[in-house]
Every structure is written in C-alpha cells, then in structure tokens.
Amino acid sequence: MSETTKRATIYFDPALHQALRIRAAHAQRSMSDLVNDAIRELLREDADDLAAFETRAAEPTMTYEALLKNLRKHGKI
C-alpha cells in the first residue's frame, strides 16, 4: 500500500464477502483493488449523469400529456 491510501472499515454481507474473496483470488488481485475499481466506476457513472443533467438543463420541458401526444403522433406508442 502506498502512503496516500486511506484505511476504512467496511462491513460486508457474509455472502458478498465470500464472493468478493473468490473473485479476488480468481483475478489474482486484492479485495481492496476490486472494491476501489467498483467505487471508481460507480462515481464515474454519477459524474456522467450529472454532466448529462447540466447539458440538458436548458432543454424545454413538457407535460406528461404532451409527451404522450407527441409519442402517439410519431407512432412510438
């Protein structure tokens, strides 16, 4: 571990912990590496979602009824 890593106590469901141990052994990686990668991916998805919200913030809004009417007009439903 590097000097920049931080230690945390995490409580896993026993079945999840066992699955993580097996996955780590199979991948020849540490459980910490797998958890860090999973959290990075989760946070990346959140960042992508937030960026999409910012990009679409200026789009006009429409009511649910107007949306349905538009979908019907274009043969989507």
N, C-alpha and C positions, 0 to 999 in steps of 0.2 A: 504494500500500500504506500502511496505517496504521502508526503506531508500535507498535501492540500485536501486529502479526503477527510470526511467527517463521519463519525460513528453515530449510529442511531439504533435504538431497539425497536424492532417491528415484531408484532405478534401475528403469526400466520395460522390459519385454519390448519389442523393437522394433515388433512388430505392434500391441501395446496402445498404445504411444506414438503411433503413426501414427493409430490410431482415435481416441484422445483429442484429438489435434490437429485432426482433421477435425470431430469433434463440437463442439469449442470454436469453431471457425470458423463452423460452421453455426449454432450457438446465439448467436454473437456475444458469447461470454463467454470469460474466460481459462481456461486449463487449471487453474490454481490454484483458481478458483471451483468448477469441476466436481469436482475431487478433494476439496475441502473439503466440498461438499454430499454427495458419496458417503460420506465418512467419517462425517459427522454422522448420516446415515441408518443406517449400519451400527451406530454406537454407540447410536442411539435404539432400534434393534431389540434390541440386547443389554440395554438398560435395561428394555425391555418384558418380555423373557424373564425377567430377574432378578425383576422385580415379580411376575410370574406364579408363579415358584417360591416367593416369600415368601408370597403369598396362599394357595397350595395346600399349604404346609408342614404344616399341621395336619390335612390330609385323611388318613383311614385308608389304610393300604397293603394290598395283596392280592397273593397269589402269582399267577404266570402261569397256573397251572392253574385257580385260582379265577376269574381274568379270562375264560379260555376258557369255563368252565362258565356264567358269567353271560352272555356274548355268545350262547352257544347257547340258553340259556333264553329270551332276548329275541329270538331269531330273527335275530340280526345276522350269524351265520355258520352 
